[in-house]
C-alpha cells in the first residue's frame, strides 16, 4: 500500500467519524464544541482535501459553535441549517476523496 493510499484511507475514516458526529449533534447526543474539536483534529482529512474544504468546514464550525451560545430565536444562525450544510460539505468531501 502506498503512502498516498494510506493517507486517503485515514482521511476517509476521519470523514466517516465526522459524519457520525454531525448525526450525534443533530440528535443532541453531542455538543458543538465536541464536534469542533473532533473536526479540527481530523488533520489527515483536512490535509488530503483541497485547502478550500478546510476553510469552509472551519467557517461552518465557527458559526455552529457561536449558535450554541444562544437560543435558536436569538441567534442569526440556525443550528439545523448549519448541520445540513455540514452534511453537504461531507458529501462533497467524500466525492473529492473518491477522486484521489
TAJO-V806302 format. One record per residue. N is the residue number from 1. SS is DSSP state (H for helix, E for strand, - for the rest). BURIAL is 1 if it has 9 or more other ideal C-beta (glycine too) atoms within 8 Angstrom, else 0. Layout:
# TAJO-V806302
n: {N:N}
ss: {SS:SS}
burial: {BURIAL:BURIAL}
This chain:
# TAJO-V806302
n: {1:2:3:4:5:6:7:8:9:10:11:12:13:14:15:16:17:18:19:20:21:22:23:24:25:26:27:28:29:30:31:32:33:34:35:36:37:38:39:40:41:42:43:44:45:46:47:48:49:50:51:52:53:54:55:56:57:58:59:60:61:62:63:64:65:66:67:68:69:70:71:72:73:74:75:76:77:78:79:80:81:82:83:84:85:86:87:88:89:90:91:92:93:94:95:96:97:98:99:100}
ss: {-:-:H:H:H:H:H:H:H:H:H:H:H:H:H:H:H:H:H:H:H:H:H:H:H:H:-:-:-:-:-:H:H:H:H:H:H:H:H:H:-:-:H:H:H:H:H:H:-:-:H:H:H:H:H:H:H:H:H:H:H:H:H:H:H:H:H:-:-:-:-:H:H:H:-:-:-:-:H:H:H:H:H:H:H:H:H:H:H:H:H:H:H:H:H:H:H:H:H:-}
burial: {0:0:0:0:0:1:1:1:0:1:1:1:0:1:1:0:1:1:1:0:1:1:0:1:1:0:0:0:0:0:0:1:0:1:1:1:0:1:1:0:0:1:0:1:1:1:0:1:1:0:0:0:1:1:0:1:1:1:0:1:1:0:1:1:1:1:1:1:0:0:0:0:0:0:1:0:1:0:1:0:0:1:1:0:1:1:1:0:1:1:0:1:1:1:0:1:1:0:0:0}
